[in-house]
Amino acid sequence: MRRLLITLLCGFTMVFESIAQQDPQYSQYMFNQMAVNPGYAGSHDAICLTAVHRQQWVGFEGAPVTSVFTVNTPFKLFGASHGAGLTVMSDQLGFDQNVSAGLNYAFRLPLGDGKLGIGISGMFLNKALDATWNTAGGTDWKNDPAIPGENESVMGFDMSLGVFYRTEKVYLGISSAHVLEPGLKYAEKVVNSVAYNPRFPLKRHYYATAGCLLPMNNPAFEFAPSLLAFSDGKASQFTANMNVMYNKKIWGGLGYRLNEAVIAMIGFELFNGVKFGYSFDYTYTGMKQYFSAGGSHEVMVSYCFSLVKEKVVKKYKSVRFL
């Protein structure tokens, strides 16, 4: 297992090396995999609800603010295992407001010591603009066919695909978002008697995740390394985290986002399976001079439960009660 994680870490490091993407980024991705991989649905054999709120580059005007909510559950149908889920996301970036809602489905089959989920999701997207355009040289933005109106709202449909494998100690996932690469069309505008439809094309995104639990000398403690790699074919991003878990109820650790930030995180289980996590990204690039808090804040809350209750075995000492 240690050799597997070292191989993945080295391979991902050689392939992914920069930062930029249209989709939001997450530091606590290990608790939020439904947001990037539909194959994850039902993988915990429980109904799981997760909410994540991220404020990026605090103090920077127009910086990204992202909220995402996911719920997923396993179910049986025709003797086979399946997973289903819902993902709702709001992403604010400057004057650009993106909202999406999608349904996820995964077919789950036994493989080795775990289960492999093969997933697909369909989602509706809404992109809204509330902008004030300022152009260089005093030119009129209305004469530029590539610039949409100052108040726009467009809808589109998109799909994602993914596979996710999980055992008690290991998980691996590969997925692709924006498979259809929809080009969202804004309202038509006429420039010099020619009609144009400004477009916002969504690039196909590719994600790879991996993680495991490694025992320590003290059985109450475990190492929990994890990796997230992203690419859209041009820009790439790589994040590695190392958490230490205590009794599977308290965790904390450090992470590194290549060429961008150092991450610190902490979390604990509150009660009855309710988990709370917090992470802080310290951005060490030249951008840090433009925002006061030095980085990004992210809060995660999750809750998993099962509707199947264990049967209580009753024992009787007397045959009179049989």
ABEGO torsion letter per residue (X at the ends): XAAAAAAAAAAAAAABABBEBABBBBAAAAAAAAAABAAABGAAGBBBBBBBBBBBGBGBBGBBBBBBBBBBBBBBBGGBBBBBBBBBBBBBBEABBBBBBBBBBBBBBBBEABBBBBBBBBBBBBBBBBBBBBBBGGBBAAABAABBBABBBBBBBBBBBBBBBBBAABBBBBBBBGAAGBBBBBBBBBBGGBBBBBBBBBBBBBBBBBBBBBBBABAABBBBBBBBBBBAGABBBBBBBBBBBBGGABBBEBBBBBGABBBBBBBBBABGGBBBBBBBBBBABAAAAABAAGEBBBBBBBBBBBABBBBBBBBBABAAAX
